[in-house]
């Protein structure tokens, strides 16, 4: 059992009808994507053609921040605000789509961009899946 799943299992109150499995998947995808985007931006900075990767670095950095924040917001349940949760999930899905698209443009040249693009796609899908279940 993952730590995220264990923490969700031990929460003393109902999660307001939110599917725990979808919530867990989304939190894990957000935290994974945050780390992956941070690492990809750093790897881009190490490339000889760094000037050509400026947009990629910026997009990865923005996506990492949004994913990190989303993972943290989704981890808090006391005083749950469905409207805020929806807004954060929509922002995260948008950031992941933008970053996934940008990194996909460099994926054939840079393996780290391929890995990052795939992580962004997984996170975007997890956010959209959780959004659909919020009603």
C-alpha positions in Angstrom: 0.0 0.0 0.0 1.3 3.4 -0.9 1.7 6.1 1.7 -0.9 8.2 -0.1 -3.4 5.3 0.1 -2.6 4.7 3.7 -3.2 8.3 4.6 -6.5 8.4 2.8 -7.5 5.2 4.5 -6.7 6.6 7.9 -8.7 9.9 7.4 -11.2 9.9 10.3 -14.1 11.4 8.3 -15.9 10.8 5.0 -14.2 12.3 2.0 -17.4 14.0 0.8 -18.2 11.2 -1.6 -14.9 11.5 -3.5 -13.7 8.2 -4.9 -10.6 7.3 -2.8 -9.0 5.4 -5.6 -9.3 8.2 -8.1 -8.2 10.7 -5.5 -5.1 8.5 -4.6 -4.3 8.1 -8.3 -4.5 11.9 -8.9 -2.4 12.8 -5.8 0.3 10.3 -6.8 0.2 11.4 -10.5 0.5 15.1 -9.4 3.5 14.4 -7.1 5.2 12.2 -9.7 4.6 14.8 -12.4 6.0 17.6 -10.2 9.2 15.7 -9.7 9.5 14.7 -13.3 8.9 18.2 -14.6 11.5 19.6 -12.2 14.0 17.0 -13.3 13.2 17.6 -17.0 13.7 21.4 -16.6 17.0 20.7 -14.9 18.1 18.3 -17.7 17.1 20.9 -20.3 19.4 23.3 -18.6 22.3 20.8 -19.1 21.7 20.5 -22.8 24.1 22.2 -25.2 21.1 23.7 -27.0 19.7 25.2 -23.8 18.7 28.5 -25.5 16.3 26.5 -27.8 14.7 24.9 -24.8 13.7 28.1 -22.9 10.0 27.5 -23.5 10.3 23.9 -22.4 12.1 24.9 -19.2 9.5 27.5 -18.4 6.6 25.2 -19.1 8.1 22.4 -17.1 8.8 24.7 -14.1 5.2 26.1 -14.2 3.8 22.6 -14.5 5.9 21.3 -11.6 4.6 24.1 -9.4 1.0 23.6 -10.3 1.2 19.8 -9.9 2.9 20.2 -6.5 0.2 22.6 -5.3 -2.6 20.4 -6.7 -1.2 17.3 -4.9 -1.1 19.3 -1.6 -4.6 20.7 -2.0 -6.0 17.3 -2.8 -4.3 15.9 0.3 -6.3 18.2 2.6 -10.0 17.2 3.3 -11.1 19.2 6.3 -13.3 22.1 5.2 -13.4 20.6 1.7 -14.3 23.2 -1.0 -15.5 21.5 -4.2 -15.3 24.7 -6.3 -11.7 25.3 -5.3 -10.9 21.6 -5.9 -12.4 21.8 -9.4 -10.5 25.0 -10.2 -7.2 23.5 -9.0 -7.8 20.3 -11.0 -8.7 22.2 -14.2 -5.5 24.3 -13.8 -3.4 21.3 -13.3 -4.9 19.5 -16.3 -4.2 22.6 -18.4 -0.6 22.9 -17.2 0.0 19.2 -17.8 -1.5 19.4 -21.3 0.7 22.4 -22.2 3.9 20.8 -20.8 3.1 17.4 -22.3 2.7 19.1 -25.7 5.9 21.1 -25.4 8.0 18.2 -24.2 6.5 16.0 -26.9 8.1 18.4 -29.5 11.6 17.5 -28.1 11.0 13.9 -27.2 12.8 12.5 -30.3 15.9 14.4 -29.3 15.8 14.4 -25.6 14.8 11.2 -23.6 14.0 13.3 -20.5 11.4 15.3 -22.5 9.8 12.0 -23.6 9.6 10.8 -20.0 8.2 14.1 -18.9 5.6 14.3 -21.7 4.3 10.8 -20.6 4.1 11.8 -17.0 2.2 15.0 -17.9 -0.3 12.9 -20.0 -0.8 10.6 -17.0 -1.4 13.5 -14.6 -3.7 15.3 -17.0 -5.8 12.1 -17.4 -5.9 11.6 -13.6 -7.0 15.2 -13.0 -9.7 14.9 -15.6 -10.8 11.5 -14.2 -11.2 12.9 -10.7 -12.9 16.0 -12.1 -15.5 13.8 -13.8 -16.2 12.1 -10.6 -16.8 15.3 -8.6 -20.2 15.8 -10.2 
